[in-house]
Amino acid sequence: MTVSAWLKKAKKLLETFEYEISIKNGSKKMTMAQATTLNELQHEIGSHHGIKQVTYKEGAQTLVEMIAMVEAGRKTPPLTAG
């Protein structure tokens, strides 16, 4: 997966999580589909945690950290440039 494709997917998921937090759902567990997408993003950067339904707040925090690493170029392999 390219860096730009990964960032697009991650930022879209983060936007969803931030919306859920804004409507007071931050402590609720994310859907299984969202957990699967988060796991796919983790897998693409070599971070293997397994699929877990965490809260929207926890998911958002994880995504912010992962996006920062990718934007800093620390996860370019295994992601490809572009």
N, CA, C and O atoms as a GROMACS GRO file, in nm:
protein
  328
    1MET      N    1   0.085  -0.117   0.000
    1MET     CA    2   0.000   0.000   0.000
    1MET      C    3   0.090   0.124   0.000
    1MET      O    4   0.194   0.126   0.065
    2THR      N    5   0.049   0.225  -0.073
    2THR     CA    6   0.128   0.348  -0.076
    2THR      C    7   0.101   0.432   0.048
    2THR      O    8  -0.002   0.417   0.114
    3VAL      N    9   0.194   0.520   0.079
    3VAL     CA   10   0.179   0.609   0.193
    3VAL      C   11   0.053   0.694   0.177
    3VAL      O   12  -0.024   0.709   0.272
    4SER      N   13   0.030   0.750   0.057
    4SER     CA   14  -0.086   0.837   0.038
    4SER      C   15  -0.217   0.760   0.053
    4SER      O   16  -0.313   0.813   0.110
    5ALA      N   17  -0.224   0.637   0.004
    5ALA     CA   18  -0.345   0.556   0.019
    5ALA      C   19  -0.368   0.521   0.166
    5ALA      O   20  -0.481   0.524   0.214
    6TRP      N   21  -0.261   0.488   0.235
    6TRP     CA   22  -0.272   0.455   0.377
    6TRP      C   23  -0.321   0.577   0.455
    6TRP      O   24  -0.412   0.566   0.538
    7LEU      N   25  -0.261   0.693   0.429
    7LEU     CA   26  -0.302   0.815   0.500
    7LEU      C   27  -0.446   0.850   0.473
    7LEU      O   28  -0.518   0.893   0.563
    8LYS      N   29  -0.490   0.835   0.350
    8LYS     CA   30  -0.629   0.866   0.314
    8LYS      C   31  -0.725   0.777   0.393
    8LYS      O   32  -0.824   0.824   0.449
    9LYS      N   33  -0.694   0.648   0.398
    9LYS     CA   34  -0.779   0.552   0.469
    9LYS      C   35  -0.778   0.581   0.620
    9LYS      O   36  -0.882   0.576   0.685
   10ALA      N   37  -0.659   0.609   0.674
   10ALA     CA   38  -0.646   0.636   0.817
   10ALA      C   39  -0.718   0.765   0.857
   10ALA      O   40  -0.785   0.769   0.960
   11LYS      N   41  -0.703   0.868   0.777
   11LYS     CA   42  -0.766   0.996   0.810
   11LYS      C   43  -0.918   0.988   0.799
   11LYS      O   44  -0.989   1.054   0.875
   12LYS      N   45  -0.968   0.909   0.706
   12LYS     CA   46  -1.113   0.890   0.694
   12LYS      C   47  -1.166   0.820   0.819
   12LYS      O   48  -1.270   0.859   0.873
   13LEU      N   49  -1.097   0.717   0.865
   13LEU     CA   50  -1.138   0.646   0.986
   13LEU      C   51  -1.128   0.737   1.108
   13LEU      O   52  -1.217   0.735   1.193
   14LEU      N   53  -1.022   0.816   1.116
   14LEU     CA   54  -1.007   0.909   1.227
   14LEU      C   55  -1.120   1.012   1.228
   14LEU      O   56  -1.172   1.047   1.334
   15GLU      N   57  -1.159   1.058   1.112
   15GLU     CA   58  -1.270   1.153   1.101
   15GLU      C   59  -1.398   1.091   1.158
   15GLU      O   60  -1.474   1.158   1.229
   16THR      N   61  -1.422   0.965   1.128
   16THR     CA   62  -1.539   0.894   1.180
   16THR      C   63  -1.531   0.884   1.332
   16THR      O   64  -1.630   0.909   1.402
   17PHE      N   65  -1.414   0.849   1.384
   17PHE     CA   66  -1.397   0.836   1.529
   17PHE      C   67  -1.418   0.971   1.597
   17PHE      O   68  -1.482   0.980   1.701
   18GLU      N   69  -1.362   1.077   1.538
   18GLU     CA   70  -1.376   1.210   1.597
   18GLU      C   71  -1.522   1.255   1.598
   18GLU      O   72  -1.566   1.323   1.690
   19TYR      N   73  -1.596   1.218   1.494
   19TYR     CA   74  -1.739   1.249   1.491
   19TYR      C   75  -1.810   1.176   1.606
   19TYR      O   76  -1.890   1.236   1.678
   20GLU      N   77  -1.782   1.048   1.623
   20GLU     CA   78  -1.844   0.971   1.730
   20GLU      C   79  -1.811   1.030   1.867
   20GLU      O   80  -1.897   1.035   1.955
   21ILE      N   81  -1.688   1.075   1.885
   21ILE     CA   82  -1.647   1.139   2.010
   21ILE      C   83  -1.726   1.269   2.030
   21ILE      O   84  -1.769   1.300   2.141
   22SER      N   85  -1.745   1.345   1.922
   22SER     CA   86  -1.814   1.474   1.930
   22SER      C   87  -1.961   1.460   1.969
   22SER      O   88  -2.019   1.552   2.027
   23ILE      N   89  -2.022   1.346   1.939
   23ILE     CA   90  -2.162   1.326   1.976
   23ILE      C   91  -2.172   1.240   2.102
   23ILE      O   92  -2.273   1.173   2.126
   24LYS      N   93  -2.066   1.244   2.182
   24LYS     CA   94  -2.064   1.180   2.314
   24LYS      C   95  -2.062   1.027   2.310
   24LYS      O   96  -2.111   0.962   2.402
   25ASN      N   97  -2.007   0.971   2.205
   25ASN     CA   98  -1.995   0.826   2.195
   25ASN      C   99  -1.851   0.778   2.216
   25ASN      O  100  -1.819   0.663   2.185
   26GLY      N  101  -1.765   0.864   2.267
   26GLY     CA  102  -1.624   0.831   2.280
   26GLY      C  103  -1.593   0.708   2.363
   26GLY      O  104  -1.493   0.641   2.340
   27SER      N  105  -1.679   0.678   2.460
   27SER     CA  106  -1.655   0.562   2.546
   27SER      C  107  -1.720   0.435   2.494
   27SER      O  108  -1.704   0.328   2.554
   28LYS      N  109  -1.792   0.443   2.385
   28LYS     CA  110  -1.853   0.324   2.325
   28LYS      C  111  -1.752   0.250   2.239
   28LYS      O  112  -1.658   0.309   2.186
   29LYS      N  113  -1.773   0.120   2.227
   29LYS     CA  114  -1.684   0.038   2.143
   29LYS      C  115  -1.714   0.065   1.996
   29LYS      O  116  -1.830   0.081   1.956
   30MET      N  117  -1.609   0.068   1.916
   30MET     CA  118  -1.626   0.085   1.772
   30MET      C  119  -1.691  -0.040   1.713
   30MET      O  120  -1.695  -0.145   1.778
   31THR      N  121  -1.741  -0.028   1.591
   31THR     CA  122  -1.801  -0.144   1.526
   31THR      C  123  -1.693  -0.244   1.487
   31THR      O  124  -1.575  -0.211   1.482
   32MET      N  125  -1.735  -0.366   1.460
   32MET     CA  126  -1.639  -0.469   1.419
   32MET      C  127  -1.575  -0.432   1.286
   32MET      O  128  -1.457  -0.458   1.265
   33ALA      N  129  -1.651  -0.372   1.195
   33ALA     CA  130  -1.595  -0.329   1.066
   33ALA      C  131  -1.487  -0.224   1.087
   33ALA      O  132  -1.383  -0.227   1.020
   34GLN      N  133  -1.510  -0.130   1.179
   34GLN     CA  134  -1.410  -0.028   1.208
   34GLN      C  135  -1.287  -0.090   1.273
   34GLN      O  136  -1.174  -0.051   1.243
   35ALA      N  137  -1.307  -0.187   1.362
   35ALA     CA  138  -1.195  -0.256   1.424
   35ALA      C  139  -1.112  -0.331   1.320
   35ALA      O  140  -0.989  -0.334   1.328
   36THR      N  141  -1.179  -0.390   1.223
   36THR     CA  142  -1.110  -0.461   1.116
   36THR      C  143  -1.028  -0.364   1.031
   36THR      O  144  -0.914  -0.394   0.996
   37THR      N  145  -1.084  -0.247   0.999
   37THR     CA  146  -1.012  -0.147   0.921
   37THR      C  147  -0.890  -0.098   0.999
   37THR      O  148  -0.782  -0.083   0.943
   38LEU      N  149  -0.908  -0.072   1.128
   38LEU     CA  150  -0.795  -0.028   1.212
   38LEU      C  151  -0.686  -0.134   1.212
   38LEU      O  152  -0.568  -0.102   1.203
   39ASN      N  153  -0.724  -0.261   1.224
   39ASN     CA  154  -0.628  -0.370   1.222
   39ASN      C  155  -0.554  -0.377   1.088
   39ASN      O  156  -0.434  -0.401   1.085
   40GLU      N  157  -0.627  -0.356   0.977
   40GLU     CA  158  -0.564  -0.356   0.845
   40GLU      C  159  -0.459  -0.245   0.835
   40GLU      O  160  -0.351  -0.265   0.780
   41LEU      N  161  -0.493  -0.128   0.888
   41LEU     CA  162  -0.398  -0.016   0.886
   41LEU      C  163  -0.275  -0.048   0.971
   41LEU      O  164  -0.162  -0.019   0.931
   42GLN      N  165  -0.297  -0.110   1.087
   42GLN     CA  166  -0.185  -0.149   1.173
   42GLN      C  167  -0.097  -0.252   1.101
   42GLN      O  168   0.026  -0.242   1.103
   43HIS      N  169  -0.160  -0.349   1.039
   43HIS     CA  170  -0.088  -0.454   0.968
   43HIS      C  171  -0.001  -0.395   0.855
   43HIS      O  172   0.112  -0.440   0.834
   44GLU      N  173  -0.054  -0.297   0.784
   44GLU     CA  174   0.018  -0.236   0.672
   44GLU      C  175   0.148  -0.168   0.716
   44GLU      O  176   0.240  -0.156   0.636
   45ILE      N  177   0.156  -0.123   0.842
   45ILE     CA  178   0.279  -0.057   0.888
   45ILE      C  179   0.360  -0.148   0.981
   45ILE      O  180   0.450  -0.102   1.051
   46GLY      N  181   0.326  -0.275   0.979
   46GLY     CA  182   0.405  -0.372   1.055
   46GLY      C  183   0.374  -0.374   1.203
   46GLY      O  184   0.456  -0.420   1.283
   47SER      N  185   0.258  -0.326   1.242
   47SER     CA  186   0.217  -0.325   1.381
   47SER      C  187   0.102  -0.425   1.397
   47SER      O  188  -0.009  -0.400   1.350
   48HIS      N  189   0.129  -0.536   1.461
   48HIS     CA  190   0.030  -0.643   1.469
   48HIS      C  191  -0.027  -0.654   1.610
   48HIS      O  192   0.042  -0.697   1.702
   49HIS      N  193  -0.151  -0.614   1.624
   49HIS     CA  194  -0.214  -0.619   1.756
   49HIS      C  195  -0.337  -0.709   1.758
   49HIS      O  196  -0.394  -0.732   1.865
   50GLY      N  197  -0.378  -0.759   1.646
   50GLY     CA  198  -0.501  -0.839   1.640
   50GLY      C  199  -0.622  -0.747   1.636
   50GLY      O  200  -0.614  -0.629   1.667
   51ILE      N  201  -0.734  -0.803   1.598
   51ILE     CA  202  -0.856  -0.725   1.587
   51ILE      C  203  -0.922  -0.716   1.723
   51ILE      O  204  -0.960  -0.818   1.782
   52LYS      N  205  -0.936  -0.592   1.774
   52LYS     CA  206  -1.002  -0.569   1.902
   52LYS      C  207  -1.098  -0.452   1.885
   52LYS      O  208  -1.066  -0.354   1.818
   53GLN      N  209  -1.215  -0.462   1.945
   53GLN     CA  210  -1.308  -0.351   1.945
   53GLN      C  211  -1.275  -0.264   2.067
   53GLN      O  212  -1.315  -0.295   2.179
   54VAL      N  213  -1.202  -0.156   2.043
   54VAL     CA  214  -1.170  -0.062   2.150
   54VAL      C  215  -1.267   0.055   2.140
   54VAL      O  216  -1.349   0.060   2.047
   55THR      N  217  -1.259   0.148   2.235
   55THR     CA  218  -1.349   0.262   2.231
   55THR      C  219  -1.306   0.359   2.120
   55THR      O  220  -1.194   0.352   2.070
   56TYR      N  221  -1.397   0.447   2.085
   56TYR     CA  222  -1.364   0.547   1.983
   56TYR      C  223  -1.248   0.635   2.028
   56TYR      O  224  -1.163   0.671   1.947
   57LYS      N  225  -1.243   0.668   2.156
   57LYS     CA  226  -1.132   0.751   2.208
   57LYS      C  227  -0.999   0.678   2.193
   57LYS      O  228  -0.900   0.737   2.149
   58GLU      N  229  -0.997   0.551   2.230
   58GLU     CA  230  -0.873   0.472   2.217
   58GLU      C  231  -0.834   0.455   2.071
   58GLU      O  232  -0.716   0.464   2.037
   59GLY      N  233  -0.931   0.432   1.985
   59GLY     CA  234  -0.904   0.417   1.843
   59GLY      C  235  -0.849   0.545   1.783
   59GLY      O  236  -0.756   0.542   1.702
   60ALA      N  237  -0.908   0.658   1.822
   60ALA     CA  238  -0.861   0.787   1.771
   60ALA      C  239  -0.717   0.813   1.815
   60ALA      O  240  -0.635   0.859   1.735
   61GLN      N  241  -0.687   0.784   1.940
   61GLN     CA  242  -0.551   0.804   1.991
   61GLN      C  243  -0.451   0.717   1.915
   61GLN      O  244  -0.343   0.763   1.879
   62THR      N  245  -0.487   0.593   1.891
   62THR     CA  246  -0.401   0.502   1.815
   62THR      C  247  -0.377   0.554   1.674
   62THR      O  248  -0.264   0.554   1.625
   63LEU      N  249  -0.484   0.600   1.608
   63LEU     CA  250  -0.472   0.652   1.472
   63LEU      C  251  -0.384   0.776   1.466
   63LEU      O  252  -0.302   0.789   1.376
   64VAL      N  253  -0.401   0.867   1.561
   64VAL     CA  254  -0.319   0.989   1.563
   64VAL      C  255  -0.171   0.951   1.573
   64VAL      O  256  -0.087   1.009   1.503
   65GLU      N  257  -0.139   0.855   1.659
   65GLU     CA  258   0.000   0.811   1.674
   65GLU      C  259   0.053   0.745   1.547
   65GLU      O  260   0.165   0.771   1.504
   66MET      N  261  -0.030   0.660   1.486
   66MET     CA  262   0.012   0.591   1.364
   66MET      C  263   0.030   0.690   1.249
   66MET      O  264   0.127   0.680   1.174
   67ILE      N  265  -0.061   0.785   1.234
   67ILE     CA  266  -0.051   0.885   1.128
   67ILE      C  267   0.075   0.967   1.146
   67ILE      O  268   0.144   0.996   1.048
   68ALA      N  269   0.107   1.004   1.269
   68ALA     CA  270   0.229   1.082   1.295
   68ALA      C  271   0.354   1.004   1.253
   68ALA      O  272   0.446   1.060   1.195
   69MET      N  273   0.357   0.875   1.283
   69MET     CA  274   0.472   0.792   1.244
   69MET      C  275   0.485   0.785   1.093
   69MET      O  276   0.595   0.797   1.039
   70VAL      N  277   0.374   0.764   1.024
   70VAL     CA  278   0.378   0.752   0.878
   70VAL      C  279   0.417   0.885   0.815
   70VAL      O  280   0.500   0.888   0.723
   71GLU      N  281   0.360   0.995   0.863
   71GLU     CA  282   0.393   1.126   0.806
   71GLU      C  283   0.539   1.164   0.832
   71GLU      O  284   0.598   1.238   0.754
   72ALA      N  285   0.596   1.112   0.940
   72ALA     CA  286   0.737   1.138   0.970
   72ALA      C  287   0.831   1.048   0.891
   72ALA      O  288   0.953   1.064   0.896
   73GLY      N  289   0.772   0.953   0.815
   73GLY     CA  290   0.854   0.864   0.733
   73GLY      C  291   0.910   0.745   0.807
   73GLY      O  292   0.994   0.672   0.753
   74ARG      N  293   0.866   0.722   0.930
   74ARG     CA  294   0.920   0.612   1.009
   74ARG      C  295   0.860   0.477   0.972
   74ARG      O  296   0.910   0.374   1.016
   75LYS      N  297   0.754   0.476   0.892
   75LYS     CA  298   0.691   0.350   0.852
   75LYS      C  299   0.686   0.334   0.702
   75LYS      O  300   0.602   0.261   0.650
   76THR      N  301   0.775   0.404   0.630
   76THR     CA  302   0.771   0.397   0.484
   76THR      C  303   0.797   0.254   0.437
   76THR      O  304   0.717   0.205   0.357
   77PRO      N  305   0.903   0.183   0.479
   77PRO     CA  306   0.885   0.040   0.463
   77PRO      C  307   0.810  -0.005   0.586
   77PRO      O  308   0.848   0.036   0.696
   78PRO      N  309   0.710  -0.083   0.577
   78PRO     CA  310   0.662  -0.159   0.463
   78PRO      C  311   0.572  -0.082   0.365
   78PRO      O  312   0.538  -0.137   0.260
   79LEU      N  313   0.532   0.039   0.396
   79LEU     CA  314   0.454   0.116   0.298
   79LEU      C  315   0.546   0.159   0.184
   79LEU      O  316   0.666   0.179   0.206
   80THR      N  317   0.492   0.175   0.066
   80THR     CA  318   0.573   0.221  -0.046
   80THR      C  319   0.550   0.371  -0.064
   80THR      O  320   0.443   0.423  -0.033
   81ALA      N  321   0.650   0.438  -0.114
   81ALA     CA  322   0.641   0.582  -0.135
   81ALA      C  323   0.531   0.612  -0.236
   81ALA      O  324   0.503   0.534  -0.327
   82GLY      N  325   0.471   0.728  -0.217
   82GLY     CA  326   0.369   0.769  -0.314
   82GLY      C  327   0.240   0.805  -0.248
   82GLY      O  328   0.144   0.842  -0.317
   0.00000   0.00000   0.00000
